[in-house]
Amino acid sequence: MEPIRDQLERAHAAHVSGALAEAEAMYRNILATAPDTVPALVNLAAILSASGRLEEASLLEARGYVQPPWDGKPHKILATCHYRLGQFDQAAQCYRAWLAEEPDNEIARHHLAACSGQGIPDRAPDRYVAALFDGMAEQFDHRLVSILGYDGPGVMRSLLEGHVRADRSHDVLDAGCGTGLCGPVLAPMARRLTGIDLSQAMLEKARARGVYDQLIHDELTATLQQHPAAFDLIVMADALIYFGDLGGVFDAVAGSLRPGGRFAFTLELPPQDDDTTPGFTLRPSGRYAHGARHWTQRLVERGFHIRRSESIVIREEFCQPIHGAAVLAEIPAASP
């Protein structure tokens, strides 16, 4: 059999000459016999990525990155690649090593819990959420919308249509507003539009949109508890994925809504959602997923009536859809 080095040289020559189909076939032949050959993994990934085959390309890139030597490779990226490959034990080892180097790093701590299943918090710690989104603020909109296919504003527009009038008569709270993507959708409904977020960097992006009357830098549950019967509409787009049991946050929402007020939110569903599914789980992604029985029960327990519930795709992750639900609930109006 021809040595791997010689096969790589021939494949590379075809690659740089533009004979991409031929080069692809050669790289695949190499990987069929030597699946951990890094140059073949990386170069085949480049060919696939350029032709739009992003799912397989990302897998090959991850396979190439996790190969030794590991010196100089950041634990964070190694962990992400192992997660991408479904190697959660190895990802946990990387997060554990990262945490050993940076004991106060909340991102490493939270994802270690998510990948290991040990020390799972009741909700994502405030410091984790703030650090995560402060670091993502500059590229957040482009990454979430253009790359991950997120359409929270469109989901909210559809969910609220026919239920909340766009007559600027409502006090509206965008809880977990982030960069304010939903602000332009909510502004026509709002007499006063307030946004809350834990990330100061994200709030600065929201401020630049010029649609919010007030922006609050705080944890959303605490803010809700400080504003009893203050809002006609509370929106949480992609915010509940950082909470475990939803009872506490639903309590806070119920107390902050006026009679007849509405609560619109999205959440992530577990891959399997039936009678055997736990109420909520912290997935290796670091996000919580909630079974329908859990959020339905928690709403009903707090006096909400469910007006609409729709299955949605929240975003893509590694080119695969992440399924969720969009829900509109209402606190009954006071009896005459």
N, C-alpha and C positions, 0 to 999 in steps of 0.2 A: 504494500500500500504506500502511496506517495506520502512523504512526511507532511505533517500539519503546516510546518513553516512554508513549504513549497506551495501547498494549496492556498494558504493565505496570500502569498505573493501574487499568484495568478488571479485570485479573486479581487485583490486590491487593484491590479492592473486593469481588469475589466471595469471595475467601479469607477476609477478616475478617467477612463476613456469614454464613459457614458453608456457602456453596455450594461445597463442596470439589471435587466432580467437575467442576463448571464451571471452577473456578480451575485445577485440574490440566490440563484440556484447553487452557486458554489459555496456561499456562506452557509446555506441550509445543509448542504452535504457535510460540511465540516462539523456543524453542530450536531448532526445526527450521530456522529461517532465520538465527538469530543464536546459535550454540551456546555462546558464551562470555559470555552475558549473566548477570552475577553475581546480581542480584536474582531472576531466574527460576530459576537453579540452586539458590539457597539456599531459596527459598520452596517450590519443588517438592519439594526434599529434606525439608522439614519436614512437608509433607502426606503424603509416602510413609512417613516414619518413624512418624508418628502412626498410620498404618494398618497398621504391621507389615511394610512392604516395605523392610526394612533394607538389603539388598544394594544395590539401586539408589539408595537414599537416601545411602548412604555414598559411592558413586561420584560422585553429584552434588555432595555436600559437598566432596569432594576437588577436583573440577573447579573449583568456585567459589573454593576457597582459593588455588589456584595461579595465579589470574589476577592481573595487575598491578593496582594498585601493590603491591610487595613490601616497601616500607619498614615496619619495625615488626613484620613477621611473623617469628617465630623460625625459624631454619634447621631445627631439629629437626622442627617441624610441617610445614614445606614439604617436607622430605625424606620424611616419612611419607606425605604426600598423593601425591607423585610415585610413591613405591613402590606405594601403593594402586592407582594408575592404570597400573601396569606400566611407568612411565617411569624405568627404572633409571639411565640416564645422567644425567638431570636430578636424580634423588635423590642420585647420587654428587656432583654439583656442589654441592648443598646441604650434604652432609656435609663436603665439602672446605672450604667457606666457614665452616662451624661450627668445624672443626678449626683453621682459620687464626685464628679469634678465641680459641679455647681449645685451645692446642697439646697440653695434657696430658689432654684429654678422651678417655677410653678408649672410650666409647660411640660418639662420632663416628668415631674411628679404626677401630673394628671394623666399623661399618656402611659406612664408605667402602670398606673391603676387600670386604665382601659385595656391594655394589652395583656396584663397578668391576671386580671380579675381579683386582685388583692387590694385592700384599702380603698374600696370604691366610695367616693364621697356622696352625700345626699344630693348634692348639686355641684356643678363646676365651681371651684373657688373663685371669688371675685378677682383675686390677683391673677389667676390664670386667664380669665376672660379679658381683663384689661390688657395684659401683656400680649396675648394672642392678637387682639384686634389693633392695638397700637402699632404692632409690627407689620400689620397687613394693610393699614389705612391707605397708603399711597397707591397701591395696586388693586385695592379691594374691588371696586366697581368693574374694572376691566376683567379681572380674574373671575369674579362671580358670574357676571352676565355673559361675557364673550367666550370664556373658556368652559365654565361649568354649567352654562345654560340656565342660570337662575332667572326666574321671572316672578319674584314676590309681588312687585307692583301689579302685574297683570292678574295674578291670582286674587289679590285683594280687591281689585276693581270688579272682577267677576263675582266674587263672594258677596260684596256689599251692594251690588247693583239691584235696585228694586227694594232694598231694605233700609238704606240710609240715603236721604235726599241730599243732593249736591246744592244746598241752598244757604250754605255758610251759617247754619243755625245751631251747630253742635259744638260742644267742648270735646275735643278729640285728643287722645293721648297715643302717641306712637312709642310703645314701650320696647326698648331694645332697638332704637331707630337706626343705629349704625351711621352710615354716610347719608342717610335720608332718602334712600331710593324710593320709599313709599310716600314721601312727603308730597310730591306733586299730585298723587292720586287722592290723598286725604285733604289737601288744602281746600278744594272747592266745597267740601262738606263742613268745614270748620269755621265756627265763629272765632275760636282760639285753638291753635294747634301747638301742642307741647310734645317735645321729644325727650327721651331719657336714654342714656347709655353709660356703660362703665368705662368706655374708652374715650379719653379726651381727644385723641387724634381723630377718631371717627366723628366726634361731635363737631370738630372744626370743619370737616368736609360737609356735614349736614348744614352747618351755619352758612356756608358759601352758597347753598341753594336758594337762600332767601325766602323760604316758605314757612319757617317755624316762628311762632311768636315767642316761644321760650324753649331753651335747651337746658337740661339738667344733667349734671355729671354725678351719677349715683347708681346704686343697685335698684332695679326696678321694683322689687317687692317692698323695700323700705320706703320708696317714694310713694307707692300706692297706699301704704298704711298711714302715711302722713297727709293724705288727701281724701278723706271720707266723702262719699257722694259728690264727687267733683267733676265727673266726666259722663258724657252721653255715649261715647264710643271709645273703647280701648282696643288697640291693634297690637298684636305680637306676631310679626312675620319672622320666622326662623329664630325666635328667641327661646322657645320652650325646649329646644334641643340641648340646652345647658342646665336643665332641671331634671331631677329624678322624679320622686313622687310629686304629682301636680297639686296635691291638696292645699299646700301652703300658699302657692302663688294664686290658685283659684280663689282661696279665701280673700286674699288681698284685692283681687280684681272685683269680686262681688261687693266688698266694702267700699270700693272707690267708684262704683257705678251708681248713677241715679236710677230710681225706679223706671223701668222701660229701657234702660241702657243696654247697649249691645257690646259683645266681646267677639272679635274676629281674630283667629290665630291659625298658624300652621304648625305641624309637628311631623316628626319622622316616624315611620312605622317599622316594626321589626320585619325581617325577611319572611317569617311565618307568624301569622296573627290569627290564633284560634283560641279555644278554651284552655289549652295547655300552655299558652304563652304567658310569661311573667308580665306583670303590669308595666314594668319598665326595665330597661337594661342599658348599661353603659357599653356602647359598642367600641371596638378597637380604634375607631376613628376619633374617639374622644367625645362623641355626641351621644346623647340619650335618645333611645327610641321608645315609644309608648304604644302599648296595645290599645285597640279601640275600646275594649271593656274598661280599661283603667280610666282613660280620659272621659268616657261617657259617664261612668259612675261618679267620678269626682265632680263633674259639672252638676249632675242631678242632685247630689248630696248638698250642694250649695245653693240650690233653688233655681238653677239655670234651666231654661227651655232651649233645646237645640233646634235652630231654625233651618240650618243647611249644613250638610257634610258632604264633601266631595273628595274623591281620590285624585291625587296630583303626583307629578314628578317634581320633587323639590329642586333637585340639581342633578348633575352628573358627577360621578367620582370615578376616575380612571376609565372614562368613556362608558360607564355603566350607569343606568338610571337609579336614583335614590327615591324610593316611593314614600309618599306621605299622605297627609290629610289636611284639608282646609275646612275650618269649622266656623260657623257663625252661631253664637248662643246669645240668649237674652235674659235679663232679669225682669220678671213680670212687673208691669206698671202697678202702682198703688191702686187699691180698690177705691172707687168713688165713695 
